[in-house]
């Protein structure tokens, strides 16, 4: 897959989403051309991360994490929670696969997670 500037691609995602919402609000119809462009942009990120998880990625893992964090921050700055959460989810997938520290202060192994999850379920009553 051809490399593109991920932050620039993110800017297009945010712009397209805003345009789609604005047009839909006015006419209650979605612009299929813009919807396809947005879907292709999002799919690029999905396949980029899938390739990385399968060991076929073109980025060093930490470099990709850094790029995705910038994309998430940009979406937050632009008040696009939907896509900020999209990038956060991609980051969580990579961090789980490669044991990269995100929230806990240190990366957690599967066994540690399962113990922690058991305690969390009990505490929350689920």
FENNOR-V864052 format. One record per residue. D_CENTER is the distance of its C-alpha to the mean C-alpha in Angstrom with 1 decimal. Layout:
D_CENTER  D_CENTER
//
This chain:
18.1  18.9  17.0  16.0  15.3  11.5  12.2  14.8  12.6  10.3  13.7  14.7  11.9  13.0  16.6  16.6  15.2  17.9  20.5  19.8  20.1  23.2  24.9  24.2  25.7  28.7  29.5  27.5  26.6  23.4  23.7  23.0  22.7  20.0  18.2  18.4  17.2  14.1  13.6  14.3  11.8  8.9  10.7  11.1  7.5  8.0  11.4  10.7  8.9  11.7  14.2  13.3  13.7  16.9  18.3  18.4  15.8  17.3  15.7  17.0  14.4  14.8  14.6  11.2  10.0  11.9  10.6  6.8  8.6  10.6  8.2  7.0  10.8  11.9  10.3  12.1  15.1  15.3  15.1  12.2  11.1  9.6  6.9  6.8  6.2  3.6  1.8  4.6  4.7  3.7  5.9  8.2  8.9  9.9  11.8  13.6  14.6  15.9  17.0  15.4  16.2  13.7  15.7  19.0  20.6  20.8  18.9  20.1  21.6  21.5  25.0  24.3  21.4  23.8  26.5  24.3  23.0  26.6  27.6  24.8  25.8  29.4  28.8  26.9  29.4  27.0
//
